[in-house]
Amino acid sequence: MKVSIIGGGGLVGSCTGFALQCSGVVSQICLIDANKELAEGQALDLLHGASLCANQRIHAGDMSDVANSNMIVITAGLRRKPDESRLDLINRNVDLFLTILDQIKRAGIKDNAYVLVVSNPVDVLTYLAVRRLGLPSQRVIGLGTQLDTIRFRSLIARRLKLPAQQVNALILGEHGDSMVPIWSSATVNGLPLEQFPNFSPTVQRELFEETKTSGARVIKLKGGAGFAVGVAIREVIEAIAQDYRSILPVSTLQMGKYGLRDVCISVPTVVGCGGAREQIELALTQKERMGLLQSANVLRDTIEKVESRIRSGSIVAVASTTPVTAHARSIPRSAWQSPAKANG
C-alpha cells in the first residue's frame, strides 16, 4: 500500500508518517506539502531511521503521486486557535480544502483508492470530500472522534489508575463541541467502569470536560497535536491495509443508523478492506441518543450553510503555492453563519 500524506511537512502529517514507519504496515510513504523543502526534510529524517524500522520506500512528492496512491491522507489545514472551536475553522479552511480536492481530481485518483480526512472541521470536510471526489462513500473516511476516543481512554486510565490498554470507552458524534461520551458501554477489561472504586458522577463530568478541551490545551502548550493524532490515523490505516475489521469511531456518511442521514459523523464503524464496511447501531441511553442527534443537527446546519456558499460562488480558491500553515484569506463569518449561531 502506498500512502500519500497531503500536508506531510506539518506536525500532524509528519507524525503520521513516523507512526506508519514504526508500524511497518505500508510499503510506501509519500509526503506532499506546499512547502516542498519542509516535506523533503521530513522525508529525509524518516528515511534516516529506516534501517531500524521497516523496509519501506519513503520520499517527498507532489500531487502527481496521488494518481498511484492506495491511500490519500489529507492533513493540510490552517491551525485551530486555542479559543476556537473546530466548527469555527470552517470559516478559514473550506476554501483550502476545496482547492486540495480539485487538485486531487486533476491528478487522477484510483477507483479503489481510500481517502482519509484529518483536516478540521473534519466531519464537514469529510462530507464535502464524499460529495466532490466521486468515490464510493465507504472509501471516504474522516478521522472523526477516533482521536477524542483514545484521549478519553487514556485520561480515564490516568485518573482511576488503570492500565490504559484495558480501558474501553467511546466518544461519538461531532469531533468538536457537541461530541457525546458513551458511558453506558464503558468497561475496563470487560468490567463495567461505573462499578470501579472512586468512579462517580463528578469524576465522570470532569473526565469528559478534560477530554473535550484536550485539543485546545495541547495547542496552547505546544502549538498543536501530533503524536496522538499520528497513532490514531495509523490505527485506521492498519485496519484497512490488514482488513482487521476493527470497530472504530470514525466519521462516515450516514444512511439511517441512529436516525441519521446525509451527514458525516462518528458512530461505531467496522473498518477493513473496502473502507467503512458497516455502521453499528448500539442500544444507547436516551441521553446519549439525544446527544448524538443534536450533534448531527449542528453539523447538518453547518453543511447546509457551506453548500449554500458553494452554490453562490463565494468560495475563494487558494493557490496551490500557499503553504498549508500560512494565513490564507479569511472568509467573513457572516457570509455563512448568522450571529445567533456564532457559538455552534
Number of C-alpha atoms within 10 A of each C-alpha: 16 20 26 30 31 28 26 33 30 24 20 25 29 25 23 27 27 24 21 26 26 17 14 16 19 21 15 19 27 25 31 30 28 21 17 18 12 19 27 20 15 24 25 15 14 19 17 10 13 17 9 9 15 16 14 18 15 23 19 23 21 17 19 15 21 27 17 17 23 19 26 24 26 23 26 29 25 20 20 21 15 16 12 12 20 22 24 20 21 23 19 21 26 27 22 22 25 20 17 21 16 14 15 19 16 13 15 16 23 13 11 13 22 26 26 25 27 23 27 30 26 28 35 26 23 29 26 20 23 21 14 13 16 12 18 15 21 17 23 26 30 35 28 32 29 26 20 29 24 23 23 25 25 20 20 26 18 11 13 15 9 16 14 17 12 15 22 23 20 25 29 27 30 31 31 24 16 20 23 26 25 19 19 15 18 18 19 21 13 11 14 14 20 17 11 12 8 10 14 12 9 9 14 14 12 13 17 21 12 15 22 22 16 17 20 19 17 14 17 14 10 9 15 18 19 19 15 17 23 21 21 21 25 23 20 25 24 21 20 24 19 13 15 15 20 19 19 24 27 31 32 29 24 20 13 11 12 18 12 16 14 14 22 31 33 31 28 23 21 22 29 21 17 16 28 24 17 14 23 13 13 12 11 15 13 9 10 18 18 14 19 27 17 17 22 26 16 17 25 20 14 19 22 13 16 23 14 15 14 15 10 9 9 14 18 15 15 19 13 13 10 14 20 24 15 10 11 17 14 14 17 10 15 10 13 19 17 10 9 7 10 11 10 16
